[in-house]
């Protein structure tokens, strides 16, 4: 199985994509063929800290991202990734619009699960809404990330990334 390299993308790279990164790192600890490249933002200011709520939540689940700093998505990181997962349809549109050569490796985090009767919903933005909103985002990731891992594993069967 060839190595898979995963990137998560949101807006500022301080809440949702780092949360997905932390939880996914924990999920794939035993998966030798999956490497987490990290996360980035379509409008990130490089060097920002992870949000306190995201940091607290990740720590409480044993998925801490020590030393995390935000970064903007760029061609270099996209060229390294085999799978890029955006939080929302607008993030996906921005990725594809800015980097059309990488469209075939870009997906929505929720493309592979059904939530509330829908597939491919946006991961809600918790910023400024308090701890409960972050808990709700964590619940979405609890459903979505195992499905992403299964999808990633299946991309080796008869398909070369």
C-alpha positions as CSV (number, residue, x, y, z in Angstrom):
1,X,0.0,0.0,0.0
2,X,1.4,3.4,-1.0
3,X,1.7,6.1,1.7
4,X,-1.3,8.4,2.0
5,X,-0.6,12.0,3.0
6,X,-3.6,13.9,4.5
7,X,-4.2,17.6,4.8
8,X,-7.2,19.4,6.5
9,X,-8.3,22.9,5.4
10,X,-10.5,25.5,6.9
11,X,-10.5,29.3,6.9
12,X,-8.0,30.6,9.5
13,X,-6.4,27.3,10.6
14,X,-7.1,27.9,14.3
15,X,-10.3,25.9,15.0
16,X,-11.8,23.3,12.7
17,X,-8.8,22.1,10.7
18,X,-6.5,21.8,13.7
19,X,-9.2,20.0,15.5
20,X,-9.6,17.6,12.6
21,X,-5.8,17.2,12.4
22,X,-5.5,16.4,16.1
23,X,-8.3,13.8,16.1
24,X,-7.1,12.3,12.9
25,X,-3.5,12.0,14.2
26,X,-4.9,10.1,17.1
27,X,-7.1,7.9,14.9
28,X,-4.2,6.9,12.6
29,X,-1.5,6.3,15.3
30,X,-1.4,2.6,14.3
31,X,-1.8,3.2,10.5
32,X,1.7,3.0,9.0
33,X,0.5,3.9,5.5
34,X,-1.2,7.1,6.5
35,X,0.8,10.3,7.2
36,X,-0.9,13.5,8.5
37,X,0.6,16.5,6.8
38,X,-1.3,18.7,9.1
39,X,-3.8,21.5,8.4
40,X,-3.9,24.9,6.8
41,X,-6.3,27.7,6.1
42,X,-7.5,29.4,2.9
43,X,-7.3,32.7,4.7
44,X,-4.9,31.9,7.5
45,X,-2.4,34.3,9.1
46,X,0.8,32.3,9.4
47,X,1.9,31.7,13.0
48,X,-1.4,32.1,14.9
49,X,-2.0,29.9,17.9
50,X,-4.7,27.3,18.0
51,X,-7.9,28.6,19.6
52,X,-8.2,28.0,23.3
53,X,-11.4,26.1,22.9
54,X,-9.9,23.8,20.3
55,X,-6.7,23.3,22.3
56,X,-8.7,22.5,25.5
57,X,-10.9,20.0,23.6
58,X,-8.0,18.2,22.0
59,X,-6.2,18.0,25.3
60,X,-9.2,16.5,27.0
61,X,-9.4,13.8,24.3
62,X,-5.7,13.0,24.4
63,X,-5.1,14.5,20.9
64,X,-3.0,17.6,21.8
65,X,-1.1,19.5,19.1
66,X,1.9,20.8,21.0
67,X,3.6,23.8,19.4
68,X,0.9,24.3,16.7
69,X,1.0,27.4,14.5
70,X,-1.4,28.2,11.7
71,X,-0.3,28.3,8.1
72,X,-1.9,29.3,4.8
73,X,-2.6,26.6,2.2
74,X,-0.1,26.7,-0.7
75,X,0.9,24.8,-3.7
76,X,3.8,23.1,-1.9
77,X,1.7,21.4,0.7
78,X,-1.0,20.6,-1.8
79,X,1.5,18.9,-4.1
80,X,2.7,16.7,-1.2
81,X,-0.9,15.7,-0.1
82,X,-2.7,12.7,-1.6
83,X,-6.0,13.7,0.1
84,X,-7.1,17.2,1.0
85,X,-10.3,17.5,3.2
86,X,-12.0,20.9,3.3
87,X,-14.5,21.8,6.1
88,X,-17.0,23.6,3.9
89,X,-18.2,23.8,0.3
90,X,-16.8,27.4,0.1
91,X,-13.4,26.2,1.3
92,X,-13.5,23.5,-1.4
93,X,-14.5,26.1,-4.0
94,X,-11.6,28.3,-2.9
95,X,-9.1,25.5,-3.1
96,X,-10.2,24.3,-6.5
97,X,-10.4,27.9,-7.8
98,X,-7.0,28.8,-6.6
99,X,-5.3,25.5,-7.2
100,X,-7.2,23.7,-10.1
101,X,-4.4,21.2,-10.7
102,X,-5.2,19.6,-7.4
103,X,-9.0,19.3,-7.7
104,X,-8.9,15.5,-8.0
105,X,-7.5,15.1,-4.5
106,X,-9.9,17.6,-2.7
107,X,-13.0,16.5,-0.8
108,X,-15.3,17.7,1.9
109,X,-14.8,16.2,5.4
110,X,-18.4,15.1,5.4
111,X,-18.5,13.7,1.9
112,X,-18.5,10.1,3.2
113,X,-21.1,10.1,5.9
114,X,-24.8,11.0,6.3
115,X,-25.7,13.5,9.0
116,X,-29.3,14.6,9.6
117,X,-30.2,12.9,6.3
118,X,-27.6,14.7,4.2
119,X,-24.2,13.8,2.7
120,X,-21.5,16.4,2.2
121,X,-22.7,18.9,4.8
122,X,-20.4,21.7,6.0
123,X,-18.6,21.4,9.3
124,X,-20.1,24.3,11.3
125,X,-17.8,27.1,12.4
126,X,-17.6,27.2,16.2
127,X,-15.6,30.4,16.5
128,X,-17.0,32.8,19.1
129,X,-19.8,30.4,20.0
130,X,-18.4,28.9,23.2
131,X,-17.4,25.4,24.3
132,X,-20.7,23.7,23.3
133,X,-20.2,24.7,19.6
134,X,-16.7,23.2,19.7
135,X,-18.2,20.0,21.2
136,X,-20.7,19.8,18.4
137,X,-17.8,20.1,15.8
138,X,-15.9,17.3,17.7
139,X,-19.0,15.1,17.4
140,X,-19.1,15.7,13.6
141,X,-15.5,14.7,13.4
142,X,-16.2,11.6,15.5
143,X,-18.5,10.4,12.7
144,X,-16.6,11.8,9.7
145,X,-13.0,10.9,10.4
146,X,-13.4,7.1,10.6
147,X,-15.3,7.2,7.3
148,X,-12.4,9.4,5.8
149,X,-9.9,6.8,6.9
150,X,-11.9,4.0,5.2
151,X,-12.1,6.1,2.0
152,X,-8.4,6.7,2.1
153,X,-7.6,3.1,2.5
154,X,-9.9,2.2,-0.4
155,X,-8.1,4.6,-2.8
156,X,-5.3,2.1,-3.1
157,X,-7.5,-0.6,-4.5
158,X,-7.2,-0.3,-8.3
159,X,-6.6,3.4,-8.2
160,X,-3.2,5.2,-8.0
161,X,-3.2,8.7,-6.4
